[in-house]
Amino acid sequence: PLSPKPPYRYKGNKVINIVFRTTSESLQELVPAPLVPNPENLAFVYIGEFNVDSPLKASYREAGVGIPAIFGET
């Protein structure tokens, strides 16, 4: 295997989450069918520095964008 089996333990991480409201039109362009964008028109961006304490000794940086969506009737 390329890495040891989980569980991985993270320690001393730094993360910022930014939640914002946008237009329903913007979200509809980004969310693929059959998903439906959330009715509150919320989205978020996160940026973080993650430190894996064990069983690995590694750190990495990550950023992402998320849009809560609904699938089906749920």
N, C-alpha and C positions, 0 to 999 in steps of 0.2 A: 504493500500500500504506500501511497505518496505521503500520507500523514497518519498519525495515531488515531485511534477510535475516540469518539466523544465520550464523556462530556468535556467540553472545553471551558476553562474558567477565564473570565476577562477581569482585569483589574486596572483602575486608574484611567478609565476612558473619558473622552471629551466629546460631547455631541451637542449640536444646536439644531433645534427643530423650529421651522417657521411655518405656521399654519395661516392660510389666507383664503379669502373669498374672491371668486372670480365670476365671470359671466357663464351662464348655462351654454351659450353658443361655443365658447372656447372649450369647455369640457366635452361637449358632444363631438367636436372635431378630433379630440385626443383619445376618447374611450371607444374601443372597438365594439361592434355589435357581437353578441346579444347583450353585453353589459350596458347598464344605464347609469349615467353619472348621478352622484348623490344629490338629492333635492335641495340641500343647503348650499350647493355650489362651492364646496370646500376642496382645497388641494393643499399639499404640503411639500416642503423641501427640507432635506436634512443633510448635514455635513458632519462627519465625525472622524475621530482618530481612535482606533480600537487596539487594545493591547491584550494579546492572548497570554495569560500567565502560565497555565498548564493545560494539557501536557506539552504544548508547544511553547516556545519563547519567541513570539513574533509580534509585530505591530503592522498595521496598515491603515490607510486612509480611504474613506468611502464617501460618496455623495449620491443622492438620489432624489427623485421626484415621485410623489404618490398622489393618486386620485381615488378616494373611496368610491366604490361603484356597487351596484346592485345586480345580482344575477337572478333572473326569474322573478317569482313572486315574493322572495324573501327580503 
